[in-house]
């Protein structure tokens, strides 16, 4: 059985430096205004009784979640999205007609429409780098090890089964329909 690659997003160590965003942008040569990885701020009520700060703030570095049942692939009329045996969902942009059905279908806002090229694009987990035995560039460049990649089952064993933040948020919708390949280590 092949491994299912997944991103570990460790909210305990992300300090909003946005190095992963910049690394992705540089590696993929993305135009101004387009991002495939975004660090998002989450604020929630602090559960600690003795805390003087009523809010907890932490950061989540999100991109494509390389779902087991990718919504983007299900709606694309050109069949531009394919799930690889290793897990990444890759897009063959040369077949994209710019209809943006994938943008509307993805609950995580992963595909992004490029107005200059009139096609969509998204994170492919740096699939060409993976094939060379390298890590995705965002993972390689993260100075705090807040972003990692690994086998989904191994990440779940080490960090617990978590594909959401444990509370309702628009940042990470319920993954029951798409089964995202992410594990989130949360601030306790």
VENMOBEL-V174008 format. One record per residue. RES is the residue in one letter. SS is DSSP state (H for helix, E for strand, C for the rest). Layout:
res: (RES RES)
ss: (SS SS)
//
This chain:
res: (X X X X X X X X X X X X X X X X X X X X X X X X X X X X X X X X X X X X X X X X X X X X X X X X X X X X X X X X X X X X X X X X X X X X X X X X X X X X X X X X X X X X X X X X X X X X X X X X X X X X X X X X X X X X X X X X X X X X X X X X X X X X X X X X X X X X X X X X X X X X X X X X X X X X X X X X X X X X X X X X X X X X X X X X X X X X X X X X X X X X X X X X X X X X)
ss: (C C C C E E E E E E C C C C C C C C H H H H H H H H H H C C C C C C C C C E E E E E E E E C C C C C C C C C E E E E E E E E C C C C C C C C H H H H H C C C C C E E E C C C C C E E E C H H H C C C C C H H H H H C C C C C C E E E C C C C E E E C C C C C H H H H H C C C C C H H H H H C C C C C E E E E E H H H H H H H H C C C C C C C C C C C C C C C C C C C C C C E E E E C C C)
//
